[in-house]
Amino acid sequence: MMNMRNFLIAMISILGSVVSYAQPNLLNAKIPEEIGIKSAAQLISDNDKPLEYGYVDDRDVLMGKTVWEIIDLSERINFPLYFPIDTANIGPDRRSLYDVLTKAIRSGEISEVYSDSYFNTKKTFKDIKSSLMLISLSNEGREQLNVLGLNEEFKDLNPGQISKEDADKLVSKGILPEYIVKSDLTAQDVTQYKIKGYWYFDKRQSELKYRLLGICPITPDVYTMNSDEKDYIELFWVFFPAARDVLHAAKSFNDKNSAMPISFDQILNSRRFNAVIYQEENVYGDRGITSYIKDNAQNQLLEAERVKDKIRDFEEDMWNY
């Protein structure tokens, strides 16, 4: 009786997890197993490509300005880029933007990965693998530091995040390897995204347009986690136009209609997020706002709005005589 009860509980939980994420064919299914199985027509309609960018001649750009922005994932409007962070009980089609990017980089589907927003130094997954891993020293390892008398030698070591070189050095000094804890960064650790884009006025179509060029996941620096002013680390920069096929195939949750998920490519291209400008292309070497407005967050936000208004006002001024 107990085995049958446990079996029924397991089956209900499995079916519940299927129903919770598998929306295709939900209304036409006659049995639970048919939920999530797409029809032939649905498969054909899903076999599409991202909307191609039209060709823009440089002579048609009447005004152009490159800006860098920060997307704060704690804002509700940006949740589709952040969640789900726990993928244990949902289907394989529901992933956060960070998971989509790292999985595609690992498999080679996205190869245009760089160390900075100017796309100068190209990186492979092997190059960025160490930055996607958190290495720390366990409590037992800290006690062993005491026992071996290594506290003075490693007094500047942050047990919460140590480098691979420090980890190798600790092992060579007698710390047991099992006390060196290695864990991969997850979507939960990503708190922001930096994006680089180009605003331009197309004189042929008399329209102000935006073209996203790059995106970069950001994580807090563990060394400043408990301080008032946290530092943030850029993991890698992805050249966005080269990643559009992958981001178009990956779907995000649509809060208004779960049967029609929206792709990450559509979210980012249509700017369905909130972002704050932190840097603009300028004569001072593309200096950031914080470099000339210091220790005043309100004035920094006002300056970001001034840069945004300067771009938007150009289009409005075109129609004033």
Legacy VTK file of the C-alpha trace (Angstrom):
# vtk DataFile Version 3.0
C-alpha trace
ASCII
DATASET POLYDATA
POINTS 321 float
0.000 0.000 0.000
2.813 2.373 0.898
4.656 1.577 -2.358
1.516 2.283 -4.391
1.021 5.575 -2.520
4.605 6.644 -3.182
4.213 5.681 -6.845
1.079 7.799 -7.201
2.765 10.789 -5.508
5.728 10.487 -7.878
3.482 10.272 -10.949
1.420 13.291 -9.855
4.557 15.357 -9.258
5.948 14.427 -12.689
2.705 15.261 -14.467
2.421 18.473 -12.460
5.882 19.553 -13.537
5.030 18.783 -17.176
1.830 20.794 -17.069
3.580 23.685 -15.339
5.880 24.444 -18.258
4.757 22.553 -21.356
2.202 24.817 -23.010
2.168 23.486 -26.619
-0.897 21.397 -27.413
-2.293 22.048 -23.924
-5.857 22.656 -25.143
-5.906 19.800 -27.677
-4.394 17.071 -25.491
-6.631 14.101 -24.703
-4.157 12.554 -22.270
-1.402 14.246 -20.171
1.336 12.628 -22.273
0.229 14.672 -25.304
0.898 17.963 -23.507
4.038 19.560 -24.871
4.039 17.642 -28.154
3.862 20.155 -30.984
1.874 19.488 -34.107
3.470 19.444 -37.566
2.081 22.916 -38.276
3.576 24.251 -35.043
6.968 22.749 -35.849
6.922 24.405 -39.278
5.990 27.785 -37.804
8.744 27.464 -35.200
11.338 26.828 -37.906
11.948 30.516 -38.562
14.845 32.924 -38.359
15.287 36.235 -36.560
14.111 39.276 -38.464
17.017 40.373 -40.642
18.495 43.833 -40.277
18.180 45.986 -43.348
21.315 47.336 -44.982
22.197 50.858 -43.824
24.738 52.853 -45.791
27.028 55.043 -43.682
26.014 58.016 -45.847
22.411 57.546 -44.735
23.288 58.008 -41.056
22.572 61.650 -40.303
23.358 61.263 -36.595
24.968 58.378 -34.703
25.880 57.841 -31.062
27.216 54.752 -29.263
26.028 54.310 -25.671
26.669 51.765 -22.939
23.842 50.873 -20.539
23.267 48.767 -17.413
20.236 46.478 -17.076
19.470 45.912 -13.383
17.912 42.455 -12.999
16.293 43.371 -9.666
13.739 45.511 -11.548
10.486 43.719 -12.282
10.413 44.687 -15.958
13.777 42.923 -16.413
12.700 39.643 -14.774
12.298 37.808 -18.135
16.079 38.122 -18.590
16.804 36.794 -15.083
14.389 33.973 -14.354
14.243 31.028 -14.043
17.246 30.647 -11.751
16.201 27.191 -10.514
15.709 24.863 -13.472
15.382 21.586 -11.583
11.593 21.303 -11.840
10.879 22.933 -15.186
11.356 21.854 -18.759
14.460 22.207 -20.940
12.889 25.048 -22.939
12.776 27.430 -19.968
16.196 28.934 -19.294
17.527 32.298 -18.202
19.516 34.466 -20.600
22.764 33.639 -18.774
22.180 29.898 -19.146
21.403 30.309 -22.836
24.585 32.313 -23.468
26.960 30.074 -21.507
25.511 26.870 -22.963
25.871 28.225 -26.519
29.448 29.385 -25.854
30.329 25.997 -24.389
28.903 24.147 -27.401
30.463 26.536 -29.941
27.162 27.904 -31.264
28.322 31.363 -30.150
31.945 31.995 -31.061
32.069 35.802 -31.102
33.063 36.231 -27.443
35.377 39.031 -26.328
37.035 40.424 -23.227
35.776 44.016 -23.635
33.032 46.065 -25.237
35.272 47.159 -28.112
35.552 43.547 -29.315
39.333 43.680 -29.594
40.440 40.491 -27.815
38.579 37.350 -28.809
38.031 34.646 -26.209
37.203 30.944 -26.329
35.242 29.014 -23.713
38.547 27.694 -22.382
39.703 31.289 -21.838
36.609 32.345 -19.880
36.022 29.037 -18.079
37.920 30.139 -14.975
35.828 33.315 -14.655
32.632 31.217 -14.700
33.761 29.185 -11.693
33.835 30.157 -8.009
36.657 28.608 -5.958
36.415 28.896 -2.175
37.948 27.416 0.967
35.615 25.396 3.187
35.346 25.802 6.960
37.402 22.641 7.424
40.074 24.159 5.180
40.191 27.290 7.322
40.647 25.163 10.440
43.460 23.303 8.698
45.131 26.652 7.964
45.178 27.175 11.727
46.559 23.719 12.445
49.343 24.072 9.854
50.206 27.590 10.998
49.599 29.148 7.583
47.364 32.018 8.729
50.159 34.573 8.542
51.281 33.498 5.080
47.722 33.607 3.708
46.468 36.553 5.785
45.293 38.421 2.670
43.399 35.415 1.310
39.636 35.771 0.931
38.224 32.281 1.697
35.029 33.111 -0.196
36.808 33.500 -3.528
40.313 32.350 -4.258
42.181 32.126 -7.537
43.265 28.867 -9.134
46.894 29.780 -8.405
46.133 30.283 -4.691
44.191 27.012 -4.626
47.172 25.135 -6.078
49.462 26.847 -3.572
47.228 25.854 -0.645
47.278 22.210 -1.763
51.063 22.287 -2.069
51.247 23.596 1.518
49.246 20.654 2.851
45.605 21.693 2.573
43.550 18.698 1.492
42.123 19.069 -2.059
38.604 18.203 -0.854
38.639 21.396 1.206
38.947 23.449 -1.988
35.333 23.879 -3.107
34.710 24.555 -6.792
31.264 25.582 -8.035
30.025 27.025 -11.308
28.423 30.436 -11.409
24.681 30.214 -12.011
22.007 32.569 -13.258
21.316 33.511 -9.648
24.789 35.064 -9.373
24.219 37.411 -12.330
22.760 40.669 -11.039
23.153 42.933 -14.081
23.815 43.034 -17.790
25.837 45.627 -19.603
24.844 46.346 -23.169
26.428 48.381 -25.932
24.247 49.858 -28.653
24.161 52.409 -31.418
21.455 55.063 -31.831
21.282 56.519 -35.323
18.985 58.652 -37.427
18.277 57.096 -40.828
17.733 60.002 -43.195
16.210 57.765 -45.891
13.408 56.657 -43.574
13.515 59.796 -41.390
13.516 57.661 -38.277
15.603 57.306 -35.129
16.661 53.669 -34.710
18.633 51.520 -32.292
20.992 48.647 -33.015
22.224 46.430 -30.178
25.897 45.519 -30.597
27.013 43.676 -27.484
25.856 42.193 -24.187
27.798 41.242 -21.063
26.658 39.450 -17.850
27.827 41.077 -14.607
28.394 39.487 -11.192
29.306 41.173 -7.881
32.901 40.881 -6.720
32.970 38.610 -3.664
35.745 40.712 -2.130
33.392 43.705 -1.866
30.222 41.759 -1.051
30.014 43.099 2.511
31.129 46.655 1.770
28.889 49.669 1.178
30.092 50.098 -2.404
30.205 46.832 -4.309
32.454 46.241 -7.297
31.187 44.305 -10.287
32.991 41.970 -12.669
32.401 41.683 -16.427
32.394 37.971 -17.292
32.542 38.263 -21.092
31.174 40.316 -23.984
29.120 38.684 -26.742
28.835 40.358 -30.144
25.046 40.425 -30.358
24.460 40.188 -34.158
26.414 36.906 -34.229
24.293 35.438 -31.411
20.852 36.301 -32.779
20.047 32.811 -34.117
20.703 31.257 -30.711
18.767 33.950 -28.840
15.861 33.688 -31.279
15.556 29.953 -30.666
15.622 30.457 -26.877
12.297 31.554 -25.443
11.511 33.619 -22.378
8.347 33.452 -20.302
5.475 35.614 -21.523
3.537 36.758 -18.471
0.507 37.758 -20.559
0.252 34.581 -22.642
2.263 31.491 -21.697
1.225 29.763 -24.934
3.172 32.360 -26.922
6.630 32.758 -25.352
8.826 35.578 -26.611
12.408 35.044 -27.730
15.370 36.783 -26.129
16.204 38.254 -29.525
12.796 39.945 -29.652
13.082 41.226 -26.077
16.485 42.788 -26.657
15.859 44.155 -30.148
12.544 45.736 -29.184
14.082 47.084 -25.945
11.509 45.460 -23.687
13.641 46.201 -20.654
14.741 49.128 -18.534
18.350 50.310 -18.661
20.424 53.258 -17.461
23.190 54.837 -19.545
26.572 54.755 -17.806
28.839 55.727 -20.704
28.614 57.412 -24.088
30.862 57.819 -27.083
32.673 61.134 -26.610
35.832 63.100 -27.325
37.241 62.310 -23.869
38.009 58.695 -24.755
34.472 57.448 -24.160
34.712 58.268 -20.470
31.994 56.965 -18.177
29.586 59.158 -16.254
31.053 58.128 -12.901
34.481 59.422 -13.966
33.335 63.059 -14.057
30.376 62.941 -11.642
31.628 61.261 -8.499
29.930 60.223 -5.243
26.504 61.513 -6.261
24.151 58.839 -7.554
21.294 61.268 -8.169
23.392 63.542 -10.385
24.688 60.488 -12.233
21.100 59.437 -13.016
20.272 62.981 -14.131
23.301 62.956 -16.418
22.181 59.613 -17.880
18.767 61.140 -18.589
20.456 64.168 -20.196
22.367 61.891 -22.590
19.151 60.015 -23.422
17.211 63.247 -24.006
19.988 64.585 -26.233
19.567 61.571 -28.521
15.763 61.645 -28.545
15.593 65.401 -29.050
17.527 65.098 -32.307
14.605 63.295 -33.950
12.086 65.811 -32.618
14.218 68.739 -33.752
14.213 67.361 -37.293
10.516 68.235 -37.550
10.803 71.756 -36.128
11.141 74.712 -38.453
LINES 1 322
321 0 1 2 3 4 5 6 7 8 9 10 11 12 13 14 15 16 17 18 19 20 21 22 23 24 25 26 27 28 29 30 31 32 33 34 35 36 37 38 39 40 41 42 43 44 45 46 47 48 49 50 51 52 53 54 55 56 57 58 59 60 61 62 63 64 65 66 67 68 69 70 71 72 73 74 75 76 77 78 79 80 81 82 83 84 85 86 87 88 89 90 91 92 93 94 95 96 97 98 99 100 101 102 103 104 105 106 107 108 109 110 111 112 113 114 115 116 117 118 119 120 121 122 123 124 125 126 127 128 129 130 131 132 133 134 135 136 137 138 139 140 141 142 143 144 145 146 147 148 149 150 151 152 153 154 155 156 157 158 159 160 161 162 163 164 165 166 167 168 169 170 171 172 173 174 175 176 177 178 179 180 181 182 183 184 185 186 187 188 189 190 191 192 193 194 195 196 197 198 199 200 201 202 203 204 205 206 207 208 209 210 211 212 213 214 215 216 217 218 219 220 221 222 223 224 225 226 227 228 229 230 231 232 233 234 235 236 237 238 239 240 241 242 243 244 245 246 247 248 249 250 251 252 253 254 255 256 257 258 259 260 261 262 263 264 265 266 267 268 269 270 271 272 273 274 275 276 277 278 279 280 281 282 283 284 285 286 287 288 289 290 291 292 293 294 295 296 297 298 299 300 301 302 303 304 305 306 307 308 309 310 311 312 313 314 315 316 317 318 319 320
